[in-house]
């Protein structure tokens, strides 16, 4: 017994020693990776004293008295302190250099990135910028590098065993090219369209990708269109497309798969919302502006909240690590928000035999393996994206895209927005905007409101860009829409502008921003408009907040009579259908019907897979159209080992059973216990380690979330997992009667260090619909820590 007692005590001591060693290692890692946030640091690159005061949530409030460049230097410095890994990872994405640190699994992504040439496009953009922008970019670069030199190493660099290279001015432009890919163009639609036409004919396009409804709400009404833009000279609906072999379509889809691995894909209903209300509608008599861009939810989050003030630069809102400006937010006089316009700015050209091509060889370094040579070919239209590195895959398909054209001055536009003091200066800044085209809503402290959709939008004569076309010269761009004739309005008569990626203009607008299938479904725009017009005046910030967080499903409202008419197959389907009969359509975390509805909709959205022979998910509007018309997509010759489906009634029965069988496998047979939050959780996952089981627990962040497909608070569940991977990446509500009463919040936290503070403290607030004070007043910052940057040689 004494021996056992000694062994027991020895084991306890061993466990204690191990715990002490683990704790010491954690404390050491935290100490070597956590940034210095108080005291004083002398740095070359600043011309005078700069203070960086971090508030209770880790948001830096930067104050520079000597020059604006010092404030931007400090922004680069704090980006490097809190998001060094994110900066370097995003840079490697734009450069196509992920394989250097992640190995062969990232090779496909690097080939896609090198072929498209994102970083090359950024290199060509830098010389086109204004002198002010070049100065700001240079100051930001110096700040990032000063942050890199502080001797703190992000855990990711230790795990992967490398040190980030110095930042460059081009790096500060390159990330905007990836944002342009994520938010602009219709490349994926053209690939799907080519597949659809080959399988179903041109008539099948309307079934797979339904046109925007004739009665769907538009951002601008006919009386708000710019002067001289209402003559009817519209392009035909389609242009005959050359047939692409399946092997070529498969090659094109390889790039789409690589983009998805990077979190950049056309997710149905991913969307964004913003709106502005004039003082005639608010309780204060001054405008209220709201914005919530819906993007991929990652760890760390894309956005970094910041308040930067120099002698004349005074802006607060959401920045993106890598960019030297506030992207969404306000200054002392002006506020702005953005959503994606989604114009058609990409075209696929099938190059004829004998087309002159240029070549370049890209060398991709691969960790733990031999270098890979990638031959990239280009035509006069752009890179050949059908090769996928092979010598011959059939027809050469080139990509033409506004973001790859030289002379991109979008950085000038964002710097100008930060400085704009009124509508004239705001519009002047947007003249430099190239892409990705955004719906900018505007408000100022004088009570003015407005809207503009800037960016380069190609003019096509005789074709609409919805399908690949021949590169023989018969289908070329003839210029870009004139800036003055792009959609815009100033102080609209009804005092309200609502955007939700819906169609921008009615048929009366003479130009085609995109083909009729490019727009998001109108559900969110209709719901927001319905809520904001429910009362004519007296709106408060808190009431606007409730609209931003709305989870009522108009998709359910449209589908409800069709779904409830389904014949259940078995007891489980019967009980699930009964849950839906009494549901009001509010998609809360505790809702059982919400989960059943999304699971059923998910199965219905797969009804075109047998026709197209791939994993295509049609959108909810396409589902509604098929069910209302008993459409051909409902027919399926075989469903597993079951009988063929001959109509939509049979499809409703079969898909309901598939959905409830799936839920019972995951959650058990007690239908009453199937609450949405048990499966519908936000997945803010790390881009490199999110799927590495040994590390994901440290870097990933999850929580049950409300909302669903095309609710205002968008939270579409991922097919197969029910996770929410996209959503409101940032929210802001700006009160122009007292800007310091404005609100904002991110989806996760300020820090990218999983061992540090402020990593995920905003996530609980984000889920609960709470906000931080968007204030430049120190009394609103809570407990603070201040770091002073002193000028040095």
C-alpha positions in Angstrom: 0.0 0.0 0.0 2.9 2.4 0.8 4.3 1.6 -2.6 1.0 2.5 -4.3 0.7 5.6 -2.2 4.2 6.7 -3.3 3.4 5.9 -6.9 0.2 7.9 -6.6 2.0 10.9 -5.1 4.7 10.6 -7.8 2.0 10.6 -10.5 0.4 13.7 -9.1 3.8 15.4 -8.9 4.4 14.5 -12.6 1.0 15.8 -13.6 1.7 19.0 -11.7 5.1 19.4 -13.3 3.6 18.9 -16.8 0.8 21.4 -16.1 3.4 24.0 -14.9 5.5 23.4 -18.0 2.4 23.8 -20.2 1.4 26.9 -18.4 4.9 28.3 -18.7 4.9 27.6 -22.4 1.6 29.3 -22.9 2.7 32.3 -20.9 6.0 32.4 -22.9 4.1 32.2 -26.2 1.7 34.8 -25.1 4.5 37.1 -24.0 6.5 36.7 -27.2 3.4 37.2 -29.4 1.3 39.9 -27.6 2.0 43.4 -28.8 3.2 46.3 -26.7 0.2 48.5 -26.0 1.4 51.0 -23.4 4.5 53.1 -22.7 6.6 54.8 -25.4 8.4 53.6 -28.5 10.9 55.6 -30.6 10.5 54.9 -34.3 11.9 56.2 -37.5 9.1 57.1 -39.9 7.0 59.4 -37.8 7.6 63.2 -37.8 6.0 63.9 -34.4 4.4 62.3 -31.4 1.5 59.9 -32.1 -0.7 58.3 -29.4 -2.4 54.9 -29.9 -5.1 54.5 -27.2 -6.7 51.1 -27.3 -10.2 51.0 -25.7 -11.8 48.2 -23.8 -12.4 46.2 -27.0 -8.9 46.7 -28.4 -10.0 49.4 -30.9 -7.1 51.8 -31.5 -7.8 55.5 -31.3 -4.9 57.1 -33.2 -4.0 60.8 -32.7 -1.3 62.4 -34.7 -0.7 66.2 -34.5 2.2 66.8 -37.0 0.8 65.3 -40.2 -1.8 62.9 -41.6 0.9 60.5 -42.8 1.8 59.9 -39.1 -1.8 58.7 -38.4 -1.7 56.3 -41.4 1.8 55.1 -40.3 0.2 54.3 -36.9 -2.6 52.4 -38.6 -0.1 50.2 -40.4 1.8 49.8 -37.1 -1.3 48.5 -35.2 -2.3 46.3 -38.2 1.1 44.6 -37.9 0.8 44.4 -34.1 -2.6 42.7 -34.1 -2.9 41.1 -37.5 0.6 40.2 -38.7 -0.4 36.8 -39.8 -3.5 38.0 -41.6 -1.4 40.6 -43.4 1.1 38.1 -44.6 -1.4 35.4 -45.5 -3.5 37.9 -47.6 -0.3 39.0 -49.3 0.6 35.4 -50.1 -2.8 34.9 -51.5 -2.5 37.8 -53.9 1.0 36.7 -54.9 0.1 33.0 -55.3 2.7 32.0 -52.7 0.8 29.9 -50.3 2.6 26.6 -51.2 5.9 28.1 -49.9 4.6 27.8 -46.4 1.6 25.4 -46.6 3.1 22.9 -49.0 1.5 20.9 -51.8 -2.1 21.1 -50.6 -2.1 24.9 -51.6 -0.6 24.3 -55.1 -4.0 24.4 -56.8 -4.8 27.7 -55.2 -1.4 29.2 -56.2 -1.9 28.1 -59.9 -5.3 29.8 -59.9 -3.9 33.0 -58.4 -0.8 33.1 -60.6 -2.8 32.5 -63.8 -5.3 35.3 -63.1 -2.4 37.6 -62.1 -3.8 39.5 -59.2 -0.4 40.7 -57.9 0.7 41.7 -61.4 -2.5 43.8 -61.7 -1.6 45.5 -58.4 1.9 46.3 -59.6 0.4 48.1 -62.6 -1.9 50.1 -60.4 0.6 51.7 -58.1 2.0 54.2 -60.7 -1.5 55.4 -61.5 -2.2 56.7 -58.0 -2.3 60.3 -57.0 0.7 61.8 -55.1 -1.4 62.0 -51.9 -2.3 58.3 -52.1 1.3 57.3 -52.8 2.4 59.2 -49.7 -0.2 57.5 -47.6 0.6 54.1 -49.0 4.3 54.7 -48.3 3.6 55.9 -44.7 1.4 52.8 -44.2 4.1 50.5 -45.5 6.7 52.1 -43.1 4.2 51.6 -40.2 3.7 47.9 -41.0 7.4 47.2 -41.2 7.9 49.1 -37.9 5.3 46.8 -36.4 7.0 43.7 -37.9 10.3 44.8 -36.3 8.9 44.9 -32.7 10.1 41.4 -32.0 6.7 39.9 -31.5 5.9 36.8 -33.5 2.4 35.6 -34.3 1.8 31.9 -33.3 1.2 31.0 -37.0 4.8 32.0 -37.9 6.2 29.8 -35.2 4.1 26.9 -36.2 5.0 27.1 -39.8 8.6 28.1 -39.1 9.1 31.3 -41.1 9.4 35.0 -40.7 7.4 37.5 -42.8 9.2 39.5 -45.5 9.1 43.3 -45.3 5.9 44.9 -46.5 5.9 46.8 -49.8 3.7 49.5 -51.3 2.3 47.1 -53.9 1.2 44.8 -51.0 -1.1 47.6 -49.9 -2.9 47.6 -53.2 -3.0 43.9 -53.9 -5.7 42.9 -51.4 -8.2 45.1 -53.2 -7.8 42.9 -56.3 -8.9 39.9 -54.3 -11.9 41.8 -52.9 -12.8 42.7 -56.5 -12.8 39.0 -57.3 -15.0 38.2 -54.3 -17.4 41.0 -55.0 -17.5 41.5 -58.8 -18.1 39.9 -62.1 -20.0 36.9 -63.3 -17.3 34.4 -64.3 -18.9 31.6 -62.3 -22.3 32.4 -63.9 -20.9 32.2 -67.3 -19.4 28.8 -66.6 -22.7 27.6 -65.2 -24.5 29.2 -68.1 -22.3 27.4 -70.6 -23.0 24.1 -68.9 -26.7 24.8 -68.7 -27.1 25.7 -72.4 -25.3 22.6 -73.4 -27.5 20.4 -71.3 -30.8 22.1 -71.4 -30.6 24.7 -74.2 -31.0 28.4 -73.8 -34.5 28.1 -72.3 -32.9 26.2 -69.4 -31.1 29.4 -68.3 -34.2 30.9 -66.9 -34.9 27.7 -64.9 -31.4 27.4 -63.4 -30.8 31.1 -63.0 -34.1 32.9 -63.1 -34.3 36.5 -64.2 -34.9 39.2 -61.7 -38.7 39.4 -61.1 -40.4 42.1 -63.2 -42.1 43.4 -60.1 -39.0 43.1 -57.9 -38.0 46.2 -56.0 -35.1 48.3 -57.5 -32.7 50.6 -55.7 -33.7 53.6 -57.8 -37.1 54.4 -59.2 -37.6 55.7 -62.7 -37.9 59.3 -61.5 -34.6 59.1 -59.7 -32.5 58.1 -62.7 -29.8 60.5 -63.9 -30.8 62.9 -66.7 -30.3 61.5 -70.2 -30.3 57.8 -69.1 -33.9 56.8 -69.9 -33.9 56.3 -73.6 -34.6 52.6 -74.5 -31.6 51.3 -76.4 -31.2 48.0 -74.6 -29.1 45.0 -75.7 -30.7 41.7 -76.7 -31.1 39.1 -74.0 -28.5 36.7 -75.2 -25.7 36.3 -77.8 -25.2 32.8 -79.3 -22.4 31.1 -77.5 -19.9 28.6 -78.9 -20.2 25.2 -77.3 -17.6 24.4 -74.8 -16.4 20.7 -74.3 -17.0 19.2 -70.9 -13.2 19.0 -70.4 -12.9 22.8 -70.9 -15.8 23.5 -68.4 -14.1 21.1 -66.0 -10.9 23.1 -66.3 -12.7 26.4 -65.7 -14.4 24.9 -62.6 -10.9 24.0 -61.3 -10.3 27.7 -60.7 -13.7 28.0 -59.0 -12.8 25.1 -56.7 -9.5 26.9 -55.8 -11.4 30.1 -55.1 -13.7 28.3 -52.8 -10.8 26.9 -50.9 -9.8 30.5 -50.3 -13.3 31.4 -49.1 -14.1 33.4 -52.3 -17.2 32.1 -54.0 -20.6 33.2 -55.3 -22.7 32.0 -52.3 -26.5 32.4 -53.1 -27.9 35.1 -50.8 -24.4 36.0 -49.4 -25.4 39.6 -50.0 -25.1 42.8 -48.0 -27.5 45.5 -46.9 -27.2 49.3 -46.5 -29.7 52.1 -46.4 -29.9 55.8 -45.6 -32.9 57.7 -44.2 -33.3 61.4 -44.5 -34.0 63.6 -41.4 -37.7 63.8 -42.5 -38.0 60.2 -41.4 -36.0 60.2 -38.2 -36.8 61.4 -34.6 -33.7 63.7 -34.6 -34.3 65.4 -37.8 -31.0 64.3 -39.2 -30.1 61.2 -41.3 -29.4 57.7 -40.1 -27.2 55.5 -42.2 -26.9 51.7 -41.7 -24.6 49.2 -43.4 -23.7 45.5 -42.9 -21.6 43.9 -45.7 -22.0 40.1 -45.8 -18.7 38.3 -46.5 -16.9 35.2 -45.5 -16.6 34.9 -41.7 -13.1 34.0 -40.8 -10.6 33.9 -37.9 -9.3 36.5 -37.5 -12.2 38.6 -38.9 -11.6 40.5 -42.2 -12.3 43.9 -40.7 -10.3 45.9 -38.1 -12.1 48.7 -36.3 -10.1 51.9 -36.0 -10.3 55.6 -35.3 -7.5 57.6 -37.1 -7.0 61.3 -36.7 -4.4 63.6 -38.0 -4.5 67.4 -38.6 -7.1 67.0 -41.4 -7.7 63.2 -41.7 -10.4 62.3 -39.2 -12.2 59.0 -39.8 -13.5 56.1 -37.8 -15.0 52.7 -38.9 -13.9 49.5 -40.5 -10.4 49.2 -42.0 -8.9 46.1 -43.7 -5.4 45.0 -42.6 -3.3 45.8 -45.7 -5.2 48.9 -46.8 -4.2 52.4 -45.5 -7.7 53.8 -45.1 -11.1 53.4 -43.4 -13.1 51.4 -46.0 -16.6 51.8 -44.4 -17.4 54.4 -41.8 -17.5 58.2 -41.2 -15.5 61.3 -40.6 -16.6 64.4 -38.7 -19.1 65.4 -41.4 -19.8 62.6 -43.8 -20.8 58.9 -43.4 -20.9 56.2 -46.0 -21.8 52.5 -46.4 -21.4 50.0 -49.2 -23.0 46.9 -50.7 -22.0 45.0 -53.8 -23.6 46.3 -57.1 -22.5 43.1 -58.8 -22.4 44.5 -62.4 -21.1 42.2 -65.1 -17.4 43.3 -65.4 -16.0 39.9 -66.6 -16.3 38.1 -69.9 -15.0 34.8 -71.1 -13.7 34.8 -74.7 -13.2 31.5 -76.6 -10.2 32.3 -78.7 -10.1 31.0 -82.3 -7.4 28.7 -83.5 -4.3 30.7 -84.4 -4.9 33.5 -81.9 -1.7 35.2 -80.9 -0.8 34.3 -77.3 2.0 35.5 -75.1 3.6 33.3 -72.5 5.3 33.7 -69.2 6.7 31.0 -66.8 5.8 31.3 -63.1 8.0 29.4 -60.6 6.0 28.2 -57.6 8.0 27.2 -54.6 6.5 24.3 -52.7 7.4 23.6 -49.1 8.9 20.1 -48.9 8.8 19.5 -52.6 10.4 20.5 -55.9 9.6 23.8 -57.5 6.7 23.8 -60.0 6.8 25.6 -63.3 3.5 27.1 -64.5 3.2 28.4 -68.0 0.6 31.2 -68.2 -0.7 32.3 -71.6 -2.5 35.5 -72.4 -4.4 36.8 -75.3 -5.3 40.4 -76.0 -8.4 39.8 -73.8 -6.5 38.6 -70.8 -5.2 35.4 -69.2 -6.1 32.0 -70.6 -7.8 30.4 -67.7 -8.8 27.1 -69.3 -5.2 25.6 -69.4 -4.9 24.9 -65.6 -1.2 24.5 -66.3 -1.7 21.9 -69.0 -0.3 22.1 -72.6 -3.6 21.5 -74.4 -7.1 21.2 -73.0 -9.1 22.2 -76.0 -10.5 25.7 -76.7 -8.5 28.5 -75.2 -10.8 30.5 -72.9 -9.5 34.0 -71.9 -10.8 36.2 -69.1 -11.4 39.9 -69.7 -12.0 41.8 -66.4 -11.9 45.4 -65.4 -9.8 44.7 -62.3 -7.0 43.4 -64.4 -6.9 46.5 -66.6 -4.1 49.0 -66.0 -4.7 52.3 -64.3 -6.7 51.2 -61.3 -7.2 54.2 -59.1 -9.6 52.7 -56.5 -7.2 53.5 -53.7 -7.5 57.2 -54.6 -11.2 56.9 -54.2 -11.0 55.5 -50.7 -8.5 58.0 -49.6 -10.8 60.7 -50.9 -13.8 59.3 -49.0 -11.9 59.6 -45.8 -11.3 63.3 -46.5 -14.7 64.2 -48.1 -16.6 67.0 -46.3 -19.7 67.1 -48.5 -21.6 65.5 -51.4 -19.5 67.3 -54.1 -16.2 66.0 -52.6 -17.7 62.6 -52.0 -18.7 62.3 -55.7 -15.4 63.7 -56.7 -13.6 60.9 -54.8 -15.8 58.2 -56.4 -14.8 59.4 -59.9 -11.5 57.5 -59.3 -13.3 54.3 -58.3 -12.7 51.3 -60.6 -13.9 48.2 -58.7 -15.4 46.2 -57.3 -18.4 48.4 -58.0 -20.3 49.2 -54.9 -23.6 50.8 -53.9 -22.4 53.7 -51.8 -25.0 55.3 -49.6 -24.2 58.8 -48.2 -25.3 61.1 -45.4 -23.8 64.3 -43.9 -24.3 66.4 -40.7 -26.1 69.1 -42.7 -28.9 66.6 -43.4 -28.2 65.6 -47.0 -28.4 62.0 -48.2 -27.4 60.3 -51.5 -26.5 57.2 -53.4 -23.9 56.4 -56.1 -22.9 53.2 -57.9 -19.3 54.0 -59.2 -16.9 51.8 -61.0 -16.0 50.7 -64.5 -18.9 49.0 -66.2 -18.3 47.7 -69.8 -20.5 48.8 -72.6 -21.5 45.8 -74.8 -23.1 46.3 -78.2 -25.4 43.5 -79.4 -24.8 41.1 -76.5 -25.4 40.9 -72.8 -22.4 39.1 -71.4 -24.3 36.2 -69.8 -22.5 33.5 -71.8 -19.0 32.9 -73.1 -18.5 34.5 -76.6 -16.1 34.2 -79.5 -12.8 36.1 -79.3 -12.9 36.7 -83.0 -13.5 40.5 -82.5 -17.2 40.5 -83.0 -18.0 40.8 -79.3 -15.8 43.5 -77.8 -16.3 46.2 -75.2 -16.9 49.6 -76.7 -15.9 51.6 -73.6 -17.3 52.1 -70.1 -20.5 53.7 -68.9 -19.8 57.5 -68.3 -19.4 58.3 -64.7 -22.1 61.0 -64.8 -24.6 58.5 -66.2 -24.0 55.8 -63.6 -27.0 55.3 -61.2 -27.1 58.0 -58.5 -29.4 60.2 -56.6 -29.1 63.1 -54.2 -31.6 64.0 -51.6 -34.3 61.7 -53.1 -37.9 63.0 -52.6 -39.0 60.0 -50.5 -36.0 60.4 -48.1 -35.0 56.7 -48.4 -32.5 54.6 -50.3 -32.3 50.8 -49.7 -29.8 48.5 -51.3 -29.4 44.7 -50.8 -27.6 43.6 -53.9 -31.0 43.8 -55.7 -31.4 45.2 -59.2 -30.2 48.8 -59.2 -32.4 50.4 -61.9 -35.8 49.8 -63.5 -36.3 49.0 -67.2 -36.3 52.7 -68.1 -32.6 52.9 -67.6 -30.9 52.8 -71.0 -27.8 51.0 -70.0 -27.2 47.4 -68.9 -25.2 47.2 -65.7 -25.6 43.4 -65.8 -27.9 40.8 -67.4 -31.2 40.1 -65.8 -29.8 37.0 -63.9 -27.0 38.8 -62.2 -29.0 40.4 -59.3 -29.6 38.9 -55.9 -33.1 37.8 -55.2 -35.3 40.7 -54.0 -36.3 39.2 -50.6 -34.0 41.2 -48.4 -34.6 44.5 -50.2 -38.3 44.0 -50.0 -38.2 43.1 -46.3 -36.0 46.1 -45.4 -38.3 48.4 -47.5 -41.4 47.0 -45.9 -40.0 47.6 -42.4 -38.6 51.1 -43.0 -41.8 52.3 -44.7 -44.0 50.9 -41.9 -44.0 54.3 -40.3 -43.2 57.6 -42.1 -41.2 59.4 -39.5 -39.8 59.2 -36.0 -37.1 56.6 -36.6 -34.4 56.1 -33.9 -31.1 54.3 -34.0 -32.4 51.6 -31.8 -35.3 50.9 -34.2 -32.9 50.8 -37.1 -30.8 48.3 -35.2 -33.9 46.0 -35.0 -34.2 46.2 -38.8 -30.6 45.3 -39.3 -31.1 42.2 -37.1 -34.4 41.1 -38.6 -34.7 37.3 -39.1 -38.2 37.1 -40.7 -38.1 34.9 -43.8 -39.9 36.2 -46.9 -38.6 33.0 -48.6 -40.8 31.0 -46.3 -43.7 33.3 -46.9 -43.5 32.6 -50.6 -43.0 28.9 -50.3 -45.3 28.3 -47.4 -48.5 27.3 -49.3 -46.6 25.0 -51.6 -44.6 23.3 -48.9 -47.5 22.8 -46.6 -49.4 21.1 -49.4 -46.8 18.3 -49.5 -47.8 14.7 -48.8 -45.6 13.4 -46.0 -43.9 10.0 -46.3 -43.8 8.5 -42.9 -44.3 9.6 -39.3 -41.1 11.7 -39.1 -42.2 13.7 -42.1 -45.7 14.1 -40.7 -44.4 15.5 -37.4 -42.0 17.8 -39.2 -44.7 19.2 -41.4 -46.9 19.8 -38.3 -44.1 21.9 -36.8 -44.1 24.1 -40.0 -47.9 24.6 -40.0 -47.9 26.9 -37.1 -44.6 28.7 -37.8 -44.5 32.5 -38.3 -41.3 32.4 -40.3 -39.0 34.0 -37.7 -35.6 32.2 -37.9 -34.4 32.3 -34.3 -31.8 30.1 -32.6 -34.4 28.2 -30.6 -36.8 27.6 -33.6 -37.5 24.0 -34.6 -39.4 24.9 -37.8 -36.5 27.2 -38.9 -34.1 24.2 -39.0 -36.7 21.9 -40.7 -37.4 24.6 -43.4 -33.7 25.2 -44.1 -33.0 21.5 -44.3 -35.9 21.0 -46.7 -34.9 24.0 -48.8 -31.4 22.7 -49.0 -32.6 19.5 -50.6 -35.0 21.3 -52.9 -32.1 23.5 -54.1 -30.4 20.4 -55.4 -33.1 19.5 -57.8 -31.0 20.5 -60.9 -28.1 18.3 -60.1 -29.3 15.4 -62.2 -29.9 17.7 -65.2 -26.5 19.4 -65.0 -24.5 16.5 -63.7 -22.8 18.5 -61.0 -23.3 19.9 -57.5 -25.2 23.0 -58.5 -27.5 24.5 -55.9 -30.2 26.7 -57.5 -31.4 29.7 -55.5 -34.7 29.9 -53.6 -36.4 32.0 -56.3 -35.7 29.2 -58.8 -37.2 26.7 -56.4 -40.3 28.8 -56.0 -40.7 29.1 -59.8 -40.3 25.4 -60.3 -42.9 24.5 -57.6 -45.4 27.1 -58.8 -45.2 25.9 -62.4 -44.6 22.2 -61.8 -41.4 22.7 -63.7 -39.2 20.2 -65.4 -36.4 20.4 -62.8 -38.7 18.6 -60.4 -38.5 15.5 -62.5 -35.8 13.0 -61.7 -35.4 9.6 -63.2 -33.8 8.0 -60.2 -33.3 9.0 -56.6 -30.9 6.6 -55.0 -32.7 3.3 -55.2 -36.1 4.9 -55.0 -38.7 5.4 -57.7 -38.4 8.1 -60.3 -39.9 11.5 -59.5 -42.3 12.7 -62.2 -43.6 16.0 -60.8 -43.1 18.6 -58.1 -45.5 16.9 -55.7 -43.4 13.8 -55.7 -40.2 15.9 -55.3 -41.7 17.7 -52.3 -42.5 14.4 -50.6 -39.1 12.9 -51.4 -37.0 16.0 -50.4 -39.0 16.4 -47.1 -38.1 12.8 -46.2 -34.5 13.3 -47.2 -34.3 16.4 -45.0 -35.9 14.9 -41.9 -33.9 11.7 -42.2 -30.8 13.7 -42.3 -31.8 15.7 -39.2 -32.8 12.6 -37.3 -29.4 11.1 -38.0 -27.8 14.2 -36.6 -30.1 15.1 -33.7 -32.3 12.0 -33.0 -35.9 11.2 -33.8 -37.5 13.7 -31.3 -38.5 16.4 -33.7 -39.3 18.8 -30.9 -35.6 18.8 -30.0 -34.4 19.9 -33.4 -33.7 23.6 -32.5 -31.9 25.6 -35.2 -29.0 26.5 -32.9 -27.9 22.9 -32.4 -26.7 22.8 -36.0 -26.8 26.4 -37.3 -23.6 27.8 -35.8 -21.3 30.5 -37.1 -18.0 29.0 -38.3 -15.3 31.7 -38.0 -12.5 29.4 -39.0 -8.8 30.0 -39.6 -7.8 30.1 -43.2 -4.7 27.9 -42.7 -5.5 25.8 -39.6 -9.3 25.7 -39.7 -9.4 22.1 -40.7 -6.3 20.9 -38.8 -7.7 19.0 -35.9 -4.7 19.5 -33.7 -4.9 23.3 -34.1 -8.4 24.2 -35.1 -9.7 24.2 -31.4 -7.3 27.1 -30.7 -7.9 29.2 -33.8 -11.6 28.6 -34.8 -14.6 30.3 -33.1 -18.2 29.1 -33.2 -21.6 30.0 -31.7 -25.3 29.4 -32.5 -26.7 32.1 -34.7 -30.1 33.3 -35.8 -31.2 34.0 -39.4 -31.3 32.0 -42.5 -31.5 32.1 -46.3 -32.2 35.6 -47.5 -33.3 37.0 -44.2 -32.1 40.6 -43.6 -29.7 39.2 -41.1 -28.4 36.7 -43.6 -27.2 33.4 -42.3 -27.6 30.9 -45.0 -26.6 27.4 -43.8 -23.8 25.6 -45.7 -24.9 22.6 -47.6 -24.0 19.4 -45.8 -23.0 21.0 -42.5 -25.6 23.7 -41.7 -22.8 26.0 -40.5 -23.0 29.7 -41.2 -19.8 30.5 -43.1 -20.9 33.9 -44.5 -22.9 36.8 -43.0 -22.7 40.3 -41.6 -19.0 40.6 -41.3 -19.4 44.1 -39.9 -22.3 46.3 -38.8 -22.6 50.0 -38.4 -25.4 52.5 -37.7 -24.4 56.2 -38.0 -26.4 58.9 -36.4 -25.7 62.2 -38.2 -27.4 64.2 -35.4 -24.7 63.2 -33.0 -22.0 61.1 -34.8 -20.5 59.9 -31.5 -23.8 58.1 -30.7 -23.2 55.9 -33.7 -22.6 52.2 -33.4 -20.4 49.5 -34.9 -19.3 45.9 -34.3 -17.3 43.2 -36.0 -18.0 39.5 -36.2 -15.2 38.3 -33.9 -12.5 40.6 -32.3 -9.6 42.9 -32.9 -6.8 40.6 -32.2 -5.6 37.8 -34.4 -3.5 36.2 -31.6 -5.5 33.3 -30.1 -3.4 33.6 -26.9 -4.1 37.4 -26.6 -6.8 39.7 -25.5 -9.8 40.9 -27.7 -9.7 37.8 -29.9 -13.4 37.0 -29.9 -15.0 39.4 -27.5 -17.1 41.0 -30.2 -18.6 37.7 -31.3 -21.1 37.4 -28.4 -22.2 40.9 -29.0 -22.5 40.3 -32.7 -24.7 37.2 -32.2 -26.8 39.0 -29.6 -27.3 42.1 -31.8 -25.2 44.4 -29.6 -22.8 47.1 -30.7 -19.8 49.1 -29.6 -19.8 52.9 -29.4 -18.5 54.3 -32.7 -17.2 57.3 -30.8 -14.1 59.5 -31.0 -14.8 60.7 -27.5 -12.6 59.1 -24.8 -15.4 59.0 -22.3 -17.0 56.2 -24.4 -13.9 54.0 -24.6 -14.0 52.2 -21.2 -10.7 51.1 -19.8 -7.8 52.2 -22.0 -4.1 51.6 -22.6 -2.0 54.1 -24.5 1.2 53.6 -26.5 3.1 56.7 -27.6 5.1 56.7 -30.8 8.0 59.1 -30.7 9.9 60.3 -33.7 13.4 58.8 -34.1 16.2 58.7 -36.7 
